[in-house]
Amino acid sequence: MDKKFVEVYTDGACKGNPGRGGYGVILKYGELEKELSGGYECTTNNRMELLAAIVGLESLKMPCRVNLYSDSKYLVDSITKGWVYGWKKKGWKKSDNKLALNVDLWERLLPLLSVHEVNIIWVKGHAGHPENERCDALAVAAAEGNNLQKDENYS
């Protein structure tokens, strides 16, 4: 049986960096569309970008073929250029021997990239891309919301 094809649009936002943060996700499967978002008391923009991708992929109930869209060069380049795999191989150390950041989130994301067939696509942020703009609005609204969670692994 062929895997279902899903488009996952993601964005993260932070008011201050670090500061209040949020993520926004749009999932599209055929004519169906679902929006997800969440906000955090104190976090970073990169953490919210990663979390958006994680939440989008974790919400899929079976292995799928996925086009994942992000305006985060950190997320896109770390995966497509293979940096994150090198960091993991070297005990989460970068080429300068400093510890990689956001290891807890990378450890959640990498297995999802194995479960699903993920094609990661960079989109220019704040450039009129309708789904990216909507994800940004969801992320900003979540960051400005009242029910903020604590980002337990951000220090």
N, C-alpha and C positions, 0 to 999 in steps of 0.2 A: 504494500500500500504506500502511495506517495505521501510524503510529509506535507502538512499544511503550510502554506506560505503566509507569513505575517510580517507586516511592517511595524517597526517599533521606533517611535520618535522620542527623543529624550532631551532634557535640559536640566541644569542645576543653576541655582542662584544663591548669592550670599550678600547680605547687607553688612558690609565690612568683611574683611577677609583675614582673620576669622571674624565671625559674627553670626547673626541669625541666618539660617540657611533653609533652602527648600529644593525639592526636585519636582519635575513634572514629566509625565509620560503619556503618550497617546499610542494605543495599540489599534491596528487596523487589520481586519481579516475580512476580505471581500467587502460587503456593504456594512459590516459591523464595525463599530468603533467604541473604544473604552478609554476613559481618562483616569489617571492615577496621580496622586500627589501627596506630599508629606513635608512637614517642617521640623526644624531642629533649633534648639536654643543657641548653641555655639558650635560652629563647625567651619569647614572651608568650602570654597567653590569646587575645588577638585573632588572633594569627598561627595558633594552633592551630584556632580556629573557622573561619578562612578555608581553612586547609589541609584540614580535614575535608570541606568542600564541594567543594574542588578534587579531592581523591582520589576522592570519590564520583562526581562527574561524569566524571572522566578514566577511571574503570573501565568506563564504558558503551562497548560495542563499536560502537554505531551511534547515529545521532541518535534520541532518545527524547522522549516527553512525560514530564516529571518534576515530581512534587511534592517539593520539598526542604524539610525541616523543620529548624529551628535555634532554639536558645534565645538566640542572640546578637543583641541589638539592633544592635550595630555592623555585623554582616553584613547582617541583614535590612533595616534602615533605610537603610544606604548604597546598597543596590540599589533597594529599592522606592520610596524618596523621591528617587532619582536623584542623590544626592550624588556618588557615585563617577564618574558620567559627567561631571559638572561639573568634578571634580578633574582628570580625564584631559584634558578640553578645555582647561583652563588650565595645562597642563604639570605636572600632579600637584600643584597648589597649591590649598589650601582657601580659603574665603571670607575668612579672616583673613590670607591671603597666606603662611601657613606651609606647608611641604611636607607633603603627605599621607603617612601612614605605610603601610608594608606594600605599597608600589607593586609589588614583584616578584610578590607573590601576587595582587594585583588584576589584573595583566597576564596572569596564568595563568587567572584565573577568568572575566574578561569574555568572552574568545572562546568559552569553554564555554557561556556563557549564550546565545550566538548559535547554536551547533551544536544545542543541545537547546531544546525549548520548556519553560522552567523557571518554575514557579509557586513562589515562595518563601513559606513559611508560618512565622510565629513561634509557638513553643510556650513556655509558661512552664517554666523550668528548675526541677528539684528539686521538682516538684509532682505526682509520681506518674504521669507519662506514661510508659508501659512502654518504648517505644523510646528516648525521651530518657534515661531512667534507665540503660538498657543501654549506650547510647553513652557516657554519662558514666563508667560503670564501665570500659568499654574504654579510654577516654582516660586515666583515672586509673591503670589498670594499666600502660598503655604508658609513662606518665610515670615510674612507679616501677620500670620494668623495667631490665634490665642492658644491653640492646643499644641504647643511645641513639645517635641520629644527631646530627651537628652541623648546626645551622640556619645554613647558610653566609651567608645574607643578613640575619641579625639582627645588629645592632650596638648 
